[in-house]
Amino acid sequence: MPEPADAGVDGPVTFGEWVDDDLPIAEVVKDLPLFDDLPVAEVVAPPRRERPIRDMHGRIFCSRCELLDTPTRIGSCRQCGVRLVHRRPRPRPRPRRRADPRHAEQMKSVGVVMVFFVFLLLLSALWAGVLLTSAGKMTEDQLMKGTAILEVIDTAMVVFVFPILGRVSFPHQEPETRILVWVSAVPLLGIMLVGNVLYTAFFRELFKLGGPPPGPAVTPLLILLICIQPAIIEELFFRYSALGVLKRASGMHAAVWITAVMFAVIHITNPIGMPYLFLLGVVLGYARVWGGLALPMVMHFFHNLIVTVAM
């Protein structure tokens, strides 16, 4: 740095006397004695707070030094000294379950089945009330006409609700299984008929009801009303529509037992035979599952035919 022109002169020296036009201002400022004694301040970053990360075993993971430890309490990291601030994680909102359209359709079908069953039950209860109030005063022709009217209404209701419920599916059975079930149905039907005779006799003896009243004469109309119509219409509703709809909602076995209860209750005109009819409904339900719809129809027909003719 060049010496000032008047270095030996006492008095204040102006800043312009120290500046050489050929030097940059940065060099001049750097060499000034005014800046030599200034202390250099150390810039220290403020302590940063890190959020601890816990693993599945409760250990805390420091995101700065990656130390994994299990401290007794949330504090500072033992390695880097950074303070770990414990914050409870915000609960994640549970995802909303979307409504399954198939479930809604199943519940709708179950509702249709139950409403139709209530109508059938009310109709049977009305006919039971008519029989109870008549107290045996109804002639055979009146009884046949009333039964015919009742079954015509039942048939019309089943035909109406059948397309509403639509087609239902059942598990496919191998031909060998179907043949075995059909062959086993013959002795099983015989066991059910013997059980019907024994149960009726025991019940009448227990309550001192005497022998069964004489039945009407066997005619083609009686076979149609007592054997053919129930075997087709009742099986279409209980062992096809109701069983198929309830199977999708509650499972196969539960559906068989539920429809058996419905089948027994619908015969409110025969309260004595309800427990037996419940067991018969269970047998017909499993016969439908393993042997097809035609098997319970055939079993129902021959059961009612033998009861009507021989009992």
Order of alpha helices (4+ residues) and beta strands (2+ residues): alpha-alpha-beta-beta-beta-beta-beta-alpha-alpha-alpha-alpha-alpha-alpha-alpha-alpha
